[in-house]
Amino acid sequence: MSITLTWLPNTEPDVASYDIQRAPDASGQPGTFADLVNIVHDLLGPNYNPSSNRFFYVDTTGSLSHWYRMRAVDTNDNASGYSNPFQPSESTTPPPFPNTVPLDETYEYQTNSNLRYIDEHGKPIADVQVRVYKKIDFDLNNFAAAVGVTTTDTTGAWNNPIIVEAGFTYVVHYFKPGEYGPDHQQVIVP
């Protein structure tokens, strides 16, 4: 059996790689961890999937009973602490990651309205492009740095949530070429 691990890219500018360790199961707890692999932080590399905005590693000798943990390493070889140990699941949906939040039309932190896209008369608009940026990237016109992209359905709801890292301010950008927008709304994700 093989196991595919997925994770969101670290957003610090000096991240260089990710260390992954694996341990056998010891009565429902991880046994002794051993180094498994180091994955280079390369958004053009073979271990990055741009459509899901996730890095991945296929452990061809792994199983659902193994335990894993990982950490980020920067360009000066400083390493973060290891993540909490976890076991993979058979789900095709990526697991929730520590310090991340699904952002969609229902998100309402410190705002009087949700993020559903509607016109000035309250009518929902379908097929609108929704792009989410960190505010700093948006302010610097770094539009290639979108955190995620989705579209709206016939109710103005997002077709897919976009997973964002907590602790940042984001800009949600709406655009339907030739018809609506561009419009944007700032969102704080504490």
C-alpha positions as CSV (number, residue, x, y, z in Angstrom):
1,M,0.0,0.0,0.0
2,S,1.2,3.6,-0.6
3,I,0.2,6.7,1.3
4,T,0.0,10.2,-0.1
5,L,0.7,13.0,2.4
6,T,-0.4,16.5,1.4
7,W,0.2,19.9,3.0
8,L,-0.2,23.6,2.4
9,P,3.0,25.6,1.5
10,N,4.7,27.5,4.3
11,T,4.2,31.2,3.5
12,E,7.5,32.5,5.0
13,P,9.8,34.0,2.4
14,D,12.8,32.0,3.5
15,V,11.4,28.5,3.6
16,A,13.6,26.0,1.9
17,S,12.2,22.5,2.5
18,Y,10.1,20.2,4.6
19,D,11.3,17.3,6.8
20,I,9.0,14.3,7.1
21,Q,9.4,11.6,9.7
22,R,7.5,8.3,10.1
23,A,7.0,6.0,13.1
24,P,5.3,2.6,13.5
25,D,2.1,2.3,15.5
26,A,2.7,1.3,19.2
27,S,-0.7,0.5,20.7
28,G,-2.4,3.5,19.2
29,Q,0.5,5.9,19.8
30,P,3.5,6.7,17.6
31,G,6.6,4.6,18.2
32,T,10.1,6.0,17.5
33,F,10.2,8.5,14.6
34,A,12.8,8.1,11.9
35,D,13.6,10.5,9.1
36,L,11.7,9.6,5.9
37,V,12.4,12.3,3.4
38,N,13.2,16.0,2.9
39,I,11.0,17.7,0.2
40,V,12.4,20.9,-1.4
41,H,10.0,23.9,-1.2
42,D,9.7,24.5,-5.0
43,L,6.4,25.6,-6.4
44,L,7.5,24.4,-9.8
45,G,8.9,21.1,-8.5
46,P,7.6,17.6,-8.8
47,N,6.1,17.5,-5.3
48,Y,3.8,20.5,-5.7
49,N,0.3,20.4,-7.1
50,P,-0.8,23.9,-8.2
51,S,-4.4,23.0,-8.8
52,S,-4.8,22.1,-5.1
53,N,-2.1,24.5,-3.8
54,R,-0.5,21.7,-1.9
55,F,2.8,19.9,-1.6
56,F,2.6,16.1,-1.6
57,Y,4.7,13.1,-0.9
58,V,3.9,9.5,-1.9
59,D,5.2,7.1,0.7
60,T,5.3,3.8,-1.3
61,T,6.1,1.7,1.8
62,G,3.6,3.5,4.1
63,S,0.4,2.3,5.6
64,L,-2.7,3.6,7.4
65,S,-1.2,2.4,10.7
66,H,2.0,4.5,10.4
67,W,2.4,7.8,12.2
68,Y,3.8,10.9,10.5
69,R,5.0,14.4,11.5
70,M,6.7,17.2,9.6
71,R,8.4,20.5,10.0
72,A,9.6,23.4,7.8
73,V,13.3,24.3,7.4
74,D,14.5,27.7,6.2
75,T,17.4,28.7,4.0
76,N,19.6,29.0,7.1
77,D,18.8,25.5,8.2
78,N,16.6,26.7,11.1
79,A,13.8,24.2,11.6
80,S,10.3,24.8,13.1
81,G,9.0,22.4,15.7
82,Y,7.5,19.2,14.4
83,S,3.7,19.1,13.7
84,N,1.5,17.0,15.9
85,P,1.8,13.3,15.0
86,F,-0.9,12.1,12.7
87,Q,-2.1,9.0,10.9
88,P,-3.3,9.1,7.3
89,S,-6.9,8.4,6.4
90,E,-8.5,6.8,3.4
91,S,-10.3,10.0,2.6
92,T,-9.6,11.8,-0.6
93,T,-10.4,15.1,1.1
94,P,-7.2,16.7,2.5
95,P,-7.2,16.8,6.3
96,P,-7.6,20.0,8.1
97,F,-4.2,21.6,8.8
98,P,-3.2,23.3,12.0
99,N,-3.8,27.0,11.9
100,T,-5.9,26.9,8.7
101,V,-9.5,28.0,8.1
102,P,-11.8,27.1,5.2
103,L,-12.9,30.4,3.7
104,D,-16.2,30.5,1.7
105,E,-19.4,32.5,1.4
106,T,-20.4,31.7,5.0
107,Y,-17.4,33.2,6.7
108,E,-18.5,36.2,8.8
109,Y,-15.7,37.3,11.1
110,Q,-16.1,41.0,11.9
111,T,-18.3,41.7,8.9
112,N,-22.0,42.4,8.6
113,S,-22.5,40.3,5.5
114,N,-21.2,37.0,4.3
115,L,-19.1,36.6,1.2
116,R,-21.9,35.4,-1.2
117,Y,-21.7,37.4,-4.4
118,I,-24.8,39.4,-5.2
119,D,-25.7,42.4,-7.3
120,E,-26.8,45.8,-5.9
121,H,-30.4,44.5,-5.9
122,G,-29.6,41.4,-3.8
123,K,-29.7,39.0,-6.8
124,P,-27.1,36.2,-6.7
125,I,-24.6,36.1,-9.5
126,A,-23.4,32.8,-10.9
127,D,-20.0,32.0,-12.6
128,V,-18.1,34.8,-11.0
129,Q,-14.4,34.2,-10.5
130,V,-13.5,34.4,-6.8
131,R,-9.8,34.9,-6.0
132,V,-8.4,35.2,-2.5
133,Y,-5.1,37.0,-1.9
134,K,-3.2,37.9,1.2
135,K,-3.8,41.6,1.6
136,I,-0.1,42.5,1.3
137,D,0.1,40.7,-2.1
138,F,-3.1,42.4,-3.3
139,D,-1.8,45.8,-2.2
140,L,1.5,45.2,-4.1
141,N,-0.5,44.1,-7.2
142,N,1.1,40.7,-6.9
143,F,-1.9,39.0,-8.6
144,A,0.1,35.8,-9.4
145,A,0.2,35.1,-5.7
146,A,-3.5,34.1,-5.3
147,V,-4.0,31.8,-2.3
148,G,-6.9,30.1,-4.1
149,V,-9.5,30.4,-6.9
150,T,-13.0,29.3,-7.2
151,T,-16.3,30.4,-8.9
152,T,-19.8,31.1,-7.7
153,D,-22.9,29.0,-8.3
154,T,-26.5,30.1,-9.1
155,T,-27.0,31.2,-5.4
156,G,-23.8,33.3,-5.4
157,A,-22.2,30.7,-3.1
158,W,-18.6,29.6,-3.7
159,N,-18.3,26.3,-5.5
160,N,-15.3,25.3,-3.3
161,P,-13.9,26.7,-0.1
162,I,-10.4,28.1,-0.2
163,I,-8.1,27.0,2.7
164,V,-6.3,30.0,4.2
165,E,-3.8,30.4,7.0
166,A,-5.1,32.0,10.2
167,G,-3.5,35.2,11.4
168,F,-3.7,37.2,8.2
169,T,-5.9,39.7,6.4
170,Y,-7.1,38.6,3.0
171,V,-8.7,40.3,0.0
172,V,-11.5,38.4,-1.7
173,H,-11.6,39.6,-5.4
174,Y,-14.8,39.0,-7.5
175,F,-14.9,39.4,-11.3
176,K,-17.1,38.3,-14.1
177,P,-15.6,39.5,-17.4
178,G,-17.8,42.0,-19.2
179,E,-20.6,41.8,-16.6
180,Y,-19.6,42.4,-12.9
181,G,-16.6,43.7,-11.0
182,P,-13.9,43.7,-10.3
183,D,-15.1,44.1,-6.7
184,H,-13.2,43.1,-3.6
185,Q,-13.8,42.7,0.1
186,Q,-11.2,42.6,2.9
187,V,-11.5,39.7,5.4
188,I,-9.6,39.2,8.7
189,V,-8.9,35.6,9.6
190,P,-7.7,35.7,13.2
